[in-house]
Amino acid sequence: MEQRPGAGARARYWFDTTLARGTSALVGWLVLVCLAVVVPASAALVWTSGHAPATLSGKVAAIWRLTGETMRLSGATGSPARVALSVLLALVALVYVSTLVGLITTGLTERLIALRRGRSKLLERGHVVVLGWSEQVFTVVSELVAAGANQRRSAVAILADRDKTAMEESLQSKVGPTGRTRLVCRSGPPADPAVLALTSPAAADSVIVLPPDASRSDADVVKALLALRATARGGDVTVPVVAAVRDSGYLLAARLAAGSRGVVLESDTVTARLIAQAARRPGLSLVHRDLLDFAGDEFYPAAHPYLAGRAFGEALLSYGNASAVGLIRDGVPWLNPPARTVLEPDDQLLVIAADDDTAELADCAPLVDERSVAGPRPSDTRPERLLVLGWNRRAPLVLREWGRNARPGSVADVVADEDEAVVRAACDDDSDGDGSGWTCAALRGDTTRPETLAGLDLGSYDSVIVLGQEPRAGEPPEEPDTRTLVTLLVLRHLERRTGRELPVVTELTDDGNRPLAPLGPGADVIISGKLIGLLMAQISQNHHLADVFDELFSAGGTQIHLRSAADYVVTGHETCFATVVAAARARGECAVGYRSHADARRAPGYGLRLNPPKADRRRWSDGDEVIVIAGEGRRGAVRSGGLPIPRRTPRG
């Protein structure tokens, strides 16, 4: 037999039922509870007072007055009508005051909620607007903070369709102290012109549109650029814009939407080219990272009329603490011009320096030791062997870029847990169309399993590329870089067992996973999101650098190379860096630094020295490498005054 609930349970149920009736029941219970406390307490105070009235009616009146004063009911005595009117007036006053307080509280609460939602208009000028939220946002903001460290006041506005508080907390934890730069977050879709107007883009110095995450579409970038046009007067964007897309199919639409002052990058293509270059010469990612971040040396224009009328080759040895790499003529950068190019009065030199005002003229020609300059050496024509572990959307681009400069007879083997037909189609498409004579072979296998890699002749490969696998449709999402880290762990184990350390180029998605990666001394790490973020931040601060980086990351253009020091100076002898610059000049190149073989294992620089003083002396070894800017000029150059000038229109 079911047990009947007790009196306590029935009382709680009755109490809950009365509360469920609404506001009137709540007010009634509140009055009863207050009276149950106030009236007995007032009676106790009156009865224990030494000045209490002698009669019972007087004591009751005193209790009423004390209760009325406590509950703000006036407590007037007299006829019942007089008491009722006084209570009515007190209740009206109480309702008025309570309503007024409620309205004020509600208004302040709504205002605070609106501020926390990030929907107030930004009143700034000369700030940088960042649209979107992706893996690049922390790199971009960090670099903008570093760029604004020497400014009196700077601001960065971030607009994304995320919670404002969450964005602020993420930036605070990842970016850290911002110094003189103020970060302002606004919440809302960047593709909405009304929301975009909250960031005052027309008054900004530049606007950065971040590429989407892998799960998003590049169409969001195009829509954000169109929204930017909608907020501009006359529909023409006058503010410099830097954007990036992953799929080249959206490149034309993004450039049309960005306008004449817009720069749109192909993030996947740039990343693939750097991976391919680093596979042939590990260490290039360190050079690019040093050039792209604001913490080290960067590209700057330098105006020195004193050098007008001289040849560019003389300018290479005219700076003691900077490295000349090109010139800017009619607003167009020109990397590595011929040494005989005569500098005109309006030309600016493009130099690598610590800051925009630190390049100092100094005649370094007397430092050159002609006896230490190395003679020509035969070029290496041996076919290359490349091993690619893993597959993603950038893999075909990596193979195409690597094969562009592959020697005849070179081979690229691809091992991936991917449909062999897909890999073979990409290999055939890349290896048959350029006439370079390289071949590609596909093998299906799980690169995280030791037996897959153990079956390969690792010692026969000149370099290895490890690509991260992207999540497939219908499969549960995996932590980024997990498979890449496991593959690296297995690869390192096999390297120790075979006794040979391979030059490994690893692509990671999250920069936070870099310390976890088991990397050898010859390994190179490409953080795709960080690279694009650094590139966008640099261009946003100096729009003319877009042409410089476009040339450096182009296919077949002037590029950064790491070459053996033995090609430039006699190894085993001590000489200054000016001698290396002179030797590179004779080869039609600009030497900008070196990488020491003895320090290649030591973090954080790994032996890299960019823009060393020309007077620095050191003993060069066979394993040392020289960083040079070299390559064929841009196709389509024309002659002007006896000098080849790039056929390009300056941006903006």
Disulfide bonds with the S-S distance in Angstrom:
Cys427-Cys440 2.18
